[in-house]
């Protein structure tokens, strides 16, 4: 496909086929059989939905998981263009998320879902989960995304134990470049945690779940309190207007701490007041053995990321330029894909700023974008709305054009068998408490599927905040 053609709004199938070829280097797992086997849940779906998906070349394989308002399936996507050209049939493995807006709260349907889709349709970065196709039929949204074969970061840590500092540094760099891309585009994630970092077959990590993300203006302070309490910085627990980019950095610091220590930095508590007190006192829980093993630059990075004062907390550029990252010379120079993604983010930020959009409410933004790019089709599966948007025509995905990313990834994988140091094996004996400590965070995450849950959490935080000021 020529660059001039891809700048136009093309059909969603063409958009998928052209973009997915840039990701097939990691999609071979379905052919090699390296993906972890799991119990296959039966798939129950109305015939009209099956027909809709089949018309797009999508075949469901198994149910990966489900929540109160959505289901995620493992699926195969046929390369329909290659079949039309008379080539051999080719299928790719992807993840399909189906969101039923009838089962969500009004707040999620009108606020969080449009935000997530608006951000996903714009971003193109090697370390952010890629959206390939978006369909809407009646009350349901069908989101076809990159499939991460090794699950999320929390599952990986619980199943494999501590991560070596070298691998933690490498993954920190990958997610940091994704955050740098978002912050350059004036997008804040606001829900960075181990569950929202996915691992591919080739041990690359990718950031996902943009339900709480939003665009912000220059020097704009946020007054919205969302995310997971265990990853929330002091300024959110204090209900203060805050710099959302610095809040992202605190949450990222907690993620790095979990990778290196296999536990959260502060004791779990039902009372946000107690958590806030530990944060302000910098009462980190670091086992003495790990204190001895971790390098000084890594401990310095944690200290500056988990800084209670947002003004003194590192931003993303300070982390990327830190001594800890520089300990691996391969991470001191960006690949062509990373440079190109960053340039795209700068241009997109200028475009949004020039349009003088209302950055506090993404519903009008999404509505205008969708209305301008919507094609209404009629067929035997009922009325379908297709979304198509392409904001980048370059090969911005897992591998840079010069092969630097591939070389960096391959060099990292060469040492993948060295999973744990002797100190790691020593600390694994007392890891059961840490595992329970980490699993408890899943139960303390804000439940965005319940319209009243955010309100209850806000009232709880307000009550404790009021008691602290008395």
One Martini backbone bead per residue (centre of mass of N, CA, C, O) as a GRO file, in nm:
protein
  470
    1UNK     BB    1   0.094   0.036   0.024
    2UNK     BB    2   0.071   0.354  -0.020
    3UNK     BB    3   0.117   0.643   0.149
    4UNK     BB    4  -0.114   0.808   0.016
    5UNK     BB    5  -0.340   0.599   0.076
    6UNK     BB    6  -0.310   0.571   0.395
    7UNK     BB    7  -0.414   0.868   0.455
    8UNK     BB    8  -0.666   0.756   0.401
    9UNK     BB    9  -0.980   0.638   0.446
   10UNK     BB   10  -1.016   0.314   0.508
   11UNK     BB   11  -1.087   0.017   0.533
   12UNK     BB   12  -1.067  -0.191   0.801
   13UNK     BB   13  -0.937  -0.431   0.661
   14UNK     BB   14  -0.701  -0.278   0.531
   15UNK     BB   15  -0.584  -0.170   0.794
   16UNK     BB   16  -0.518  -0.440   0.915
   17UNK     BB   17  -0.343  -0.574   0.694
   18UNK     BB   18  -0.121  -0.347   0.679
   19UNK     BB   19  -0.043  -0.344   0.996
   20UNK     BB   20   0.009  -0.652   1.073
   21UNK     BB   21   0.283  -0.712   0.924
   22UNK     BB   22   0.451  -0.558   1.159
   23UNK     BB   23   0.374  -0.812   1.379
   24UNK     BB   24   0.457  -1.117   1.275
   25UNK     BB   25   0.724  -1.186   1.438
   26UNK     BB   26   0.531  -1.262   1.708
   27UNK     BB   27   0.291  -1.459   1.569
   28UNK     BB   28   0.426  -1.762   1.554
   29UNK     BB   29   0.309  -1.921   1.803
   30UNK     BB   30   0.068  -2.069   1.656
   31UNK     BB   31   0.279  -2.258   1.495
   32UNK     BB   32   0.479  -2.362   1.735
   33UNK     BB   33   0.327  -2.410   2.019
   34UNK     BB   34   0.421  -2.203   2.274
   35UNK     BB   35   0.164  -2.170   2.395
   36UNK     BB   36  -0.013  -2.182   2.665
   37UNK     BB   37  -0.208  -2.407   2.798
   38UNK     BB   38  -0.569  -2.417   2.830
   39UNK     BB   39  -0.878  -2.406   2.932
   40UNK     BB   40  -1.159  -2.451   2.734
   41UNK     BB   41  -1.413  -2.251   2.687
   42UNK     BB   42  -1.715  -2.217   2.601
   43UNK     BB   43  -1.892  -2.078   2.317
   44UNK     BB   44  -2.137  -1.816   2.344
   45UNK     BB   45  -2.316  -1.703   2.046
   46UNK     BB   46  -2.476  -1.530   1.842
   47UNK     BB   47  -2.527  -1.560   1.509
   48UNK     BB   48  -2.493  -1.261   1.430
   49UNK     BB   49  -2.207  -1.235   1.548
   50UNK     BB   50  -2.069  -1.454   1.385
   51UNK     BB   51  -2.126  -1.327   1.108
   52UNK     BB   52  -1.976  -1.066   1.154
   53UNK     BB   53  -1.694  -1.192   1.206
   54UNK     BB   54  -1.672  -1.365   0.948
   55UNK     BB   55  -1.685  -1.118   0.750
   56UNK     BB   56  -1.386  -1.033   0.889
   57UNK     BB   57  -1.215  -1.307   0.950
   58UNK     BB   58  -1.327  -1.408   1.236
   59UNK     BB   59  -1.214  -1.664   1.475
   60UNK     BB   60  -1.302  -1.832   1.742
   61UNK     BB   61  -1.135  -2.020   2.004
   62UNK     BB   62  -1.138  -1.874   2.302
   63UNK     BB   63  -1.187  -1.808   2.638
   64UNK     BB   64  -1.002  -1.595   2.851
   65UNK     BB   65  -1.224  -1.381   2.966
   66UNK     BB   66  -1.440  -1.219   3.223
   67UNK     BB   67  -1.683  -0.979   3.303
   68UNK     BB   68  -1.957  -0.777   3.366
   69UNK     BB   69  -1.912  -0.630   3.045
   70UNK     BB   70  -1.685  -0.839   2.937
   71UNK     BB   71  -1.498  -1.011   2.671
   72UNK     BB   72  -1.219  -1.241   2.603
   73UNK     BB   73  -1.070  -1.352   2.299
   74UNK     BB   74  -0.942  -1.597   2.113
   75UNK     BB   75  -0.821  -1.542   1.774
   76UNK     BB   76  -0.867  -1.550   1.417
   77UNK     BB   77  -0.712  -1.377   1.134
   78UNK     BB   78  -0.770  -1.328   0.816
   79UNK     BB   79  -0.609  -1.282   0.504
   80UNK     BB   80  -0.803  -1.151   0.265
   81UNK     BB   81  -0.612  -1.026   0.054
   82UNK     BB   82  -0.448  -1.282  -0.011
   83UNK     BB   83  -0.688  -1.449  -0.114
   84UNK     BB   84  -0.764  -1.252  -0.346
   85UNK     BB   85  -0.466  -1.303  -0.481
   86UNK     BB   86  -0.421  -1.633  -0.445
   87UNK     BB   87  -0.312  -1.710  -0.185
   88UNK     BB   88  -0.230  -1.843   0.093
   89UNK     BB   89  -0.364  -1.910   0.378
   90UNK     BB   90  -0.379  -1.666   0.652
   91UNK     BB   91  -0.327  -1.655   1.011
   92UNK     BB   92  -0.396  -1.469   1.311
   93UNK     BB   93  -0.327  -1.390   1.644
   94UNK     BB   94  -0.580  -1.260   1.866
   95UNK     BB   95  -0.766  -1.017   2.052
   96UNK     BB   96  -1.111  -1.011   2.170
   97UNK     BB   97  -1.311  -0.738   2.270
   98UNK     BB   98  -1.634  -0.740   2.436
   99UNK     BB   99  -1.859  -0.469   2.475
  100UNK     BB  100  -2.142  -0.413   2.690
  101UNK     BB  101  -2.322  -0.124   2.739
  102UNK     BB  102  -2.574  -0.241   2.898
  103UNK     BB  103  -2.371  -0.337   3.154
  104UNK     BB  104  -2.294  -0.056   3.205
  105UNK     BB  105  -2.235   0.237   3.303
  106UNK     BB  106  -2.296   0.556   3.216
  107UNK     BB  107  -2.009   0.658   3.270
  108UNK     BB  108  -1.856   0.456   3.094
  109UNK     BB  109  -2.003   0.506   2.820
  110UNK     BB  110  -1.955   0.835   2.819
  111UNK     BB  111  -1.638   0.832   2.919
  112UNK     BB  112  -1.431   0.584   2.922
  113UNK     BB  113  -1.473   0.448   2.645
  114UNK     BB  114  -1.415   0.693   2.460
  115UNK     BB  115  -1.131   0.736   2.566
  116UNK     BB  116  -1.005   0.467   2.490
  117UNK     BB  117  -1.069   0.481   2.183
  118UNK     BB  118  -0.939   0.754   2.120
  119UNK     BB  119  -0.651   0.665   2.196
  120UNK     BB  120  -0.618   0.397   2.034
  121UNK     BB  121  -0.657   0.537   1.743
  122UNK     BB  122  -0.370   0.704   1.771
  123UNK     BB  123  -0.170   0.502   1.868
  124UNK     BB  124   0.198   0.429   1.788
  125UNK     BB  125   0.368   0.172   1.961
  126UNK     BB  126   0.579  -0.086   2.052
  127UNK     BB  127   0.466  -0.053   2.384
  128UNK     BB  128   0.164  -0.068   2.269
  129UNK     BB  129  -0.127  -0.182   2.236
  130UNK     BB  130  -0.279  -0.280   1.943
  131UNK     BB  131  -0.520  -0.152   1.726
  132UNK     BB  132  -0.702  -0.301   1.442
  133UNK     BB  133  -1.018  -0.324   1.527
  134UNK     BB  134  -1.347  -0.151   1.503
  135UNK     BB  135  -1.670  -0.240   1.623
  136UNK     BB  136  -2.030  -0.169   1.584
  137UNK     BB  137  -2.325  -0.330   1.742
  138UNK     BB  138  -2.522  -0.154   1.880
  139UNK     BB  139  -2.415  -0.219   2.216
  140UNK     BB  140  -2.151  -0.331   2.076
  141UNK     BB  141  -1.797  -0.381   2.112
  142UNK     BB  142  -1.523  -0.455   1.879
  143UNK     BB  143  -1.188  -0.537   1.991
  144UNK     BB  144  -0.894  -0.563   1.804
  145UNK     BB  145  -0.593  -0.709   1.935
  146UNK     BB  146  -0.312  -0.767   2.066
  147UNK     BB  147  -0.150  -1.064   2.162
  148UNK     BB  148  -0.045  -1.178   2.484
  149UNK     BB  149   0.101  -1.478   2.560
  150UNK     BB  150   0.215  -1.413   2.883
  151UNK     BB  151   0.054  -1.199   2.991
  152UNK     BB  152   0.085  -1.045   3.278
  153UNK     BB  153   0.304  -0.926   3.509
  154UNK     BB  154   0.184  -1.048   3.764
  155UNK     BB  155   0.162  -1.340   3.667
  156UNK     BB  156   0.462  -1.372   3.608
  157UNK     BB  157   0.569  -1.324   3.895
  158UNK     BB  158   0.401  -1.548   4.038
  159UNK     BB  159   0.520  -1.784   3.840
  160UNK     BB  160   0.860  -1.686   3.843
  161UNK     BB  161   0.929  -1.465   4.022
  162UNK     BB  162   1.187  -1.298   4.028
  163UNK     BB  163   1.347  -1.032   3.870
  164UNK     BB  164   1.596  -0.935   3.720
  165UNK     BB  165   1.757  -0.642   3.688
  166UNK     BB  166   1.804  -0.651   3.384
  167UNK     BB  167   1.510  -0.705   3.303
  168UNK     BB  168   1.382  -0.471   3.457
  169UNK     BB  169   1.529  -0.255   3.296
  170UNK     BB  170   1.423  -0.329   3.016
  171UNK     BB  171   1.119  -0.297   3.086
  172UNK     BB  172   1.138  -0.010   3.185
  173UNK     BB  173   1.222   0.111   2.917
  174UNK     BB  174   0.977   0.030   2.748
  175UNK     BB  175   0.761   0.176   2.922
  176UNK     BB  176   0.895   0.454   2.921
  177UNK     BB  177   0.859   0.505   2.615
  178UNK     BB  178   0.551   0.496   2.629
  179UNK     BB  179   0.516   0.731   2.830
  180UNK     BB  180   0.665   0.941   2.664
  181UNK     BB  181   0.469   0.935   2.431
  182UNK     BB  182   0.216   1.020   2.588
  183UNK     BB  183   0.327   1.285   2.720
  184UNK     BB  184   0.392   1.422   2.451
  185UNK     BB  185   0.072   1.397   2.374
  186UNK     BB  186  -0.091   1.465   2.638
  187UNK     BB  187  -0.111   1.178   2.784
  188UNK     BB  188  -0.274   1.004   3.046
  189UNK     BB  189  -0.326   0.707   3.209
  190UNK     BB  190  -0.399   0.649   3.543
  191UNK     BB  191  -0.330   0.298   3.537
  192UNK     BB  192  -0.053   0.201   3.643
  193UNK     BB  193   0.018  -0.153   3.634
  194UNK     BB  194   0.081  -0.486   3.626
  195UNK     BB  195  -0.197  -0.561   3.483
  196UNK     BB  196  -0.120  -0.330   3.239
  197UNK     BB  197   0.118  -0.539   3.162
  198UNK     BB  198   0.230  -0.701   2.876
  199UNK     BB  199   0.346  -1.024   2.743
  200UNK     BB  200   0.522  -1.158   2.502
  201UNK     BB  201   0.679  -1.412   2.347
  202UNK     BB  202   0.955  -1.216   2.325
  203UNK     BB  203   0.967  -1.037   2.591
  204UNK     BB  204   0.773  -0.805   2.557
  205UNK     BB  205   0.635  -0.497   2.659
  206UNK     BB  206   0.287  -0.373   2.714
  207UNK     BB  207   0.065  -0.123   2.719
  208UNK     BB  208  -0.262  -0.098   2.879
  209UNK     BB  209  -0.549   0.034   2.946
  210UNK     BB  210  -0.743   0.341   2.864
  211UNK     BB  211  -0.996   0.416   3.056
  212UNK     BB  212  -0.840   0.670   3.228
  213UNK     BB  213  -0.759   0.829   3.007
  214UNK     BB  214  -0.621   1.159   2.894
  215UNK     BB  215  -0.629   1.476   2.799
  216UNK     BB  216  -0.397   1.750   2.838
  217UNK     BB  217  -0.285   2.042   2.932
  218UNK     BB  218  -0.078   2.281   2.990
  219UNK     BB  219  -0.036   2.284   3.325
  220UNK     BB  220  -0.253   2.088   3.408
  221UNK     BB  221  -0.478   2.009   3.659
  222UNK     BB  222  -0.602   1.741   3.836
  223UNK     BB  223  -0.940   1.633   3.992
  224UNK     BB  224  -0.915   1.330   3.942
  225UNK     BB  225  -0.993   1.010   4.114
  226UNK     BB  226  -0.802   0.734   4.003
  227UNK     BB  227  -0.758   0.391   4.019
  228UNK     BB  228  -0.518   0.242   4.231
  229UNK     BB  229  -0.435   0.262   4.551
  230UNK     BB  230  -0.150   0.114   4.554
  231UNK     BB  231  -0.069   0.333   4.298
  232UNK     BB  232  -0.117   0.587   4.461
  233UNK     BB  233  -0.045   0.895   4.535
  234UNK     BB  234  -0.059   1.133   4.776
  235UNK     BB  235  -0.224   1.354   4.613
  236UNK     BB  236  -0.472   1.164   4.580
  237UNK     BB  237  -0.527   1.091   4.881
  238UNK     BB  238  -0.556   1.417   4.938
  239UNK     BB  239  -0.729   1.556   4.714
  240UNK     BB  240  -0.546   1.698   4.502
  241UNK     BB  241  -0.438   1.889   4.278
  242UNK     BB  242  -0.265   1.741   3.991
  243UNK     BB  243   0.002   1.595   3.828
  244UNK     BB  244  -0.052   1.336   3.616
  245UNK     BB  245   0.237   1.267   3.528
  246UNK     BB  246   0.352   1.228   3.817
  247UNK     BB  247   0.153   1.004   3.891
  248UNK     BB  248   0.256   0.801   3.684
  249UNK     BB  249   0.542   0.780   3.811
  250UNK     BB  250   0.461   0.652   4.073
  251UNK     BB  251   0.325   0.399   3.957
  252UNK     BB  252   0.584   0.305   3.813
  253UNK     BB  253   0.751   0.272   4.071
  254UNK     BB  254   0.580   0.039   4.182
  255UNK     BB  255   0.634  -0.156   3.952
  256UNK     BB  256   0.941  -0.172   3.988
  257UNK     BB  257   0.935  -0.274   4.276
  258UNK     BB  258   0.787  -0.540   4.211
  259UNK     BB  259   1.001  -0.656   4.020
  260UNK     BB  260   1.241  -0.650   4.242
  261UNK     BB  261   1.066  -0.755   4.520
  262UNK     BB  262   0.767  -0.885   4.513
  263UNK     BB  263   0.628  -0.614   4.626
  264UNK     BB  264   0.493  -0.377   4.787
  265UNK     BB  265   0.611  -0.080   4.939
  266UNK     BB  266   0.341  -0.102   5.110
  267UNK     BB  267   0.117  -0.154   5.332
  268UNK     BB  268  -0.173  -0.294   5.365
  269UNK     BB  269  -0.489  -0.099   5.365
  270UNK     BB  270  -0.817   0.010   5.427
  271UNK     BB  271  -0.673   0.279   5.508
  272UNK     BB  272  -0.562   0.558   5.346
  273UNK     BB  273  -0.424   0.698   5.584
  274UNK     BB  274  -0.199   0.486   5.631
  275UNK     BB  275  -0.075   0.495   5.349
  276UNK     BB  276  -0.005   0.796   5.350
  277UNK     BB  277   0.189   0.791   5.591
  278UNK     BB  278   0.399   0.602   5.458
  279UNK     BB  279   0.460   0.776   5.214
  280UNK     BB  280   0.558   1.036   5.367
  281UNK     BB  281   0.784   0.850   5.532
  282UNK     BB  282   0.920   0.633   5.349
  283UNK     BB  283   0.805   0.321   5.422
  284UNK     BB  284   0.971   0.092   5.295
  285UNK     BB  285   0.959  -0.254   5.185
  286UNK     BB  286   1.288  -0.393   5.231
  287UNK     BB  287   1.469  -0.646   5.217
  288UNK     BB  288   1.788  -0.694   5.318
  289UNK     BB  289   1.884  -0.873   5.081
  290UNK     BB  290   1.795  -0.670   4.857
  291UNK     BB  291   1.958  -0.430   4.957
  292UNK     BB  292   2.235  -0.572   4.885
  293UNK     BB  293   2.186  -0.648   4.574
  294UNK     BB  294   2.107  -0.392   4.478
  295UNK     BB  295   2.171  -0.131   4.308
  296UNK     BB  296   2.220   0.198   4.348
  297UNK     BB  297   2.066   0.307   4.094
  298UNK     BB  298   1.798   0.159   4.158
  299UNK     BB  299   1.747   0.292   4.437
  300UNK     BB  300   1.747   0.580   4.328
  301UNK     BB  301   1.506   0.552   4.139
  302UNK     BB  302   1.299   0.477   4.355
  303UNK     BB  303   1.333   0.732   4.528
  304UNK     BB  304   1.243   0.938   4.292
  305UNK     BB  305   0.962   0.804   4.229
  306UNK     BB  306   0.891   0.776   4.557
  307UNK     BB  307   0.817   1.085   4.580
  308UNK     BB  308   0.596   1.277   4.755
  309UNK     BB  309   0.707   1.516   4.596
  310UNK     BB  310   0.626   1.614   4.283
  311UNK     BB  311   0.856   1.828   4.229
  312UNK     BB  312   1.089   1.590   4.294
  313UNK     BB  313   0.993   1.410   4.090
  314UNK     BB  314   1.038   1.223   3.840
  315UNK     BB  315   1.048   1.217   3.515
  316UNK     BB  316   1.076   1.046   3.224
  317UNK     BB  317   1.352   1.170   3.133
  318UNK     BB  318   1.508   1.113   3.396
  319UNK     BB  319   1.485   0.808   3.381
  320UNK     BB  320   1.614   0.764   3.094
  321UNK     BB  321   1.883   0.939   3.208
  322UNK     BB  322   1.975   0.740   3.401
  323UNK     BB  323   2.207   0.531   3.544
  324UNK     BB  324   2.044   0.271   3.533
  325UNK     BB  325   1.991   0.265   3.227
  326UNK     BB  326   2.304   0.308   3.146
  327UNK     BB  327   2.408   0.016   3.225
  328UNK     BB  328   2.273  -0.025   2.939
  329UNK     BB  329   2.389   0.062   2.633
  330UNK     BB  330   2.134  -0.018   2.455
  331UNK     BB  331   1.947   0.217   2.615
  332UNK     BB  332   2.087   0.501   2.506
  333UNK     BB  333   1.942   0.432   2.223
  334UNK     BB  334   1.718   0.488   1.996
  335UNK     BB  335   1.516   0.370   1.785
  336UNK     BB  336   1.350   0.432   1.500
  337UNK     BB  337   1.069   0.369   1.613
  338UNK     BB  338   1.088   0.556   1.861
  339UNK     BB  339   1.146   0.820   1.711
  340UNK     BB  340   0.892   0.818   1.533
  341UNK     BB  341   0.683   0.810   1.760
  342UNK     BB  342   0.772   1.077   1.894
  343UNK     BB  343   0.716   1.258   1.649
  344UNK     BB  344   0.418   1.191   1.632
  345UNK     BB  345   0.341   1.300   1.911
  346UNK     BB  346   0.415   1.595   1.856
  347UNK     BB  347   0.221   1.639   1.618
  348UNK     BB  348  -0.039   1.559   1.771
  349UNK     BB  349  -0.024   1.776   1.988
  350UNK     BB  350  -0.046   2.014   1.792
  351UNK     BB  351  -0.316   1.938   1.667
  352UNK     BB  352  -0.483   1.951   1.927
  353UNK     BB  353  -0.410   2.243   2.004
  354UNK     BB  354  -0.517   2.381   1.738
  355UNK     BB  355  -0.822   2.277   1.787
  356UNK     BB  356  -0.922   2.353   2.069
  357UNK     BB  357  -0.992   2.133   2.265
  358UNK     BB  358  -1.175   1.972   2.509
  359UNK     BB  359  -0.983   1.808   2.757
  360UNK     BB  360  -1.218   1.739   2.981
  361UNK     BB  361  -1.394   1.616   2.723
  362UNK     BB  362  -1.408   1.332   2.504
  363UNK     BB  363  -1.686   1.304   2.375
  364UNK     BB  364  -1.676   1.521   2.146
  365UNK     BB  365  -1.426   1.411   2.010
  366UNK     BB  366  -1.531   1.130   1.940
  367UNK     BB  367  -1.781   1.215   1.784
  368UNK     BB  368  -1.635   1.365   1.556
  369UNK     BB  369  -1.452   1.137   1.463
  370UNK     BB  370  -1.675   0.932   1.402
  371UNK     BB  371  -1.857   1.098   1.209
  372UNK     BB  372  -1.613   1.144   0.994
  373UNK     BB  373  -1.556   0.794   0.992
  374UNK     BB  374  -1.844   0.679   0.911
  375UNK     BB  375  -1.980   0.365   0.799
  376UNK     BB  376  -2.282   0.246   0.671
  377UNK     BB  377  -2.409  -0.079   0.693
  378UNK     BB  378  -2.573  -0.346   0.513
  379UNK     BB  379  -2.700  -0.675   0.615
  380UNK     BB  380  -2.738  -0.999   0.748
  381UNK     BB  381  -2.630  -0.860   1.044
  382UNK     BB  382  -2.701  -0.577   1.023
  383UNK     BB  383  -2.615  -0.298   1.173
  384UNK     BB  384  -2.300  -0.132   1.095
  385UNK     BB  385  -2.012   0.011   1.247
  386UNK     BB  386  -1.723   0.175   1.113
  387UNK     BB  387  -1.383   0.216   1.198
  388UNK     BB  388  -1.135   0.450   1.056
  389UNK     BB  389  -0.780   0.500   1.137
  390UNK     BB  390  -0.487   0.688   1.015
  391UNK     BB  391  -0.176   0.845   1.157
  392UNK     BB  392   0.026   0.621   1.033
  393UNK     BB  393   0.273   0.495   0.775
  394UNK     BB  394   0.470   0.357   0.947
  395UNK     BB  395   0.693   0.124   1.107
  396UNK     BB  396   0.525   0.110   1.409
  397UNK     BB  397   0.664  -0.135   1.610
  398UNK     BB  398   0.852  -0.389   1.725
  399UNK     BB  399   1.039  -0.314   1.468
  400UNK     BB  400   1.288  -0.161   1.341
  401UNK     BB  401   1.421  -0.073   1.036
  402UNK     BB  402   1.733  -0.130   1.149
  403UNK     BB  403   1.717  -0.367   1.382
  404UNK     BB  404   1.764  -0.270   1.677
  405UNK     BB  405   1.531  -0.399   1.829
  406UNK     BB  406   1.594  -0.690   1.759
  407UNK     BB  407   1.878  -0.690   1.883
  408UNK     BB  408   1.795  -0.614   2.169
  409UNK     BB  409   1.603  -0.849   2.217
  410UNK     BB  410   1.802  -1.081   2.156
  411UNK     BB  411   2.008  -1.011   2.377
  412UNK     BB  412   1.811  -1.056   2.607
  413UNK     BB  413   1.731  -1.359   2.540
  414UNK     BB  414   2.011  -1.493   2.584
  415UNK     BB  415   1.960  -1.441   2.918
  416UNK     BB  416   1.676  -1.583   3.001
  417UNK     BB  417   1.782  -1.830   3.182
  418UNK     BB  418   1.867  -1.609   3.389
  419UNK     BB  419   1.646  -1.552   3.640
  420UNK     BB  420   1.824  -1.597   3.910
  421UNK     BB  421   1.972  -1.525   4.180
  422UNK     BB  422   2.079  -1.618   4.482
  423UNK     BB  423   1.905  -1.409   4.629
  424UNK     BB  424   1.639  -1.491   4.500
  425UNK     BB  425   1.631  -1.781   4.612
  426UNK     BB  426   1.629  -1.692   4.910
  427UNK     BB  427   1.353  -1.518   4.888
  428UNK     BB  428   1.146  -1.744   4.792
  429UNK     BB  429   1.068  -1.870   5.070
  430UNK     BB  430   0.911  -1.577   5.148
  431UNK     BB  431   0.686  -1.541   4.902
  432UNK     BB  432   0.393  -1.596   5.002
  433UNK     BB  433   0.334  -1.319   5.124
  434UNK     BB  434   0.381  -1.157   4.865
  435UNK     BB  435   0.161  -1.289   4.699
  436UNK     BB  436  -0.074  -1.201   4.877
  437UNK     BB  437  -0.005  -0.902   4.857
  438UNK     BB  438  -0.059  -0.883   4.548
  439UNK     BB  439  -0.344  -1.010   4.524
  440UNK     BB  440  -0.489  -0.789   4.697
  441UNK     BB  441  -0.496  -0.564   4.476
  442UNK     BB  442  -0.737  -0.670   4.308
  443UNK     BB  443  -0.951  -0.596   4.548
  444UNK     BB  444  -0.847  -0.266   4.543
  445UNK     BB  445  -0.978  -0.194   4.282
  446UNK     BB  446  -1.135   0.003   4.091
  447UNK     BB  447  -1.476  -0.029   3.988
  448UNK     BB  448  -1.592   0.071   3.674
  449UNK     BB  449  -1.868  -0.104   3.646
  450UNK     BB  450  -1.961   0.064   3.891
  451UNK     BB  451  -2.115   0.361   3.942
  452UNK     BB  452  -2.079   0.366   4.274
  453UNK     BB  453  -1.778   0.303   4.340
  454UNK     BB  454  -1.640   0.576   4.293
  455UNK     BB  455  -1.813   0.725   4.497
  456UNK     BB  456  -1.733   0.558   4.745
  457UNK     BB  457  -1.429   0.612   4.726
  458UNK     BB  458  -1.450   0.917   4.750
  459UNK     BB  459  -1.589   0.922   5.028
  460UNK     BB  460  -1.364   0.776   5.179
  461UNK     BB  461  -1.135   0.973   5.118
  462UNK     BB  462  -1.277   1.223   5.234
  463UNK     BB  463  -1.310   1.123   5.523
  464UNK     BB  464  -1.003   1.080   5.580
  465UNK     BB  465  -0.911   1.364   5.503
  466UNK     BB  466  -1.076   1.513   5.719
  467UNK     BB  467  -0.948   1.368   5.968
  468UNK     BB  468  -0.652   1.478   5.912
  469UNK     BB  469  -0.731   1.798   5.944
  470UNK     BB  470  -0.820   1.800   6.258
   0.00000   0.00000   0.00000
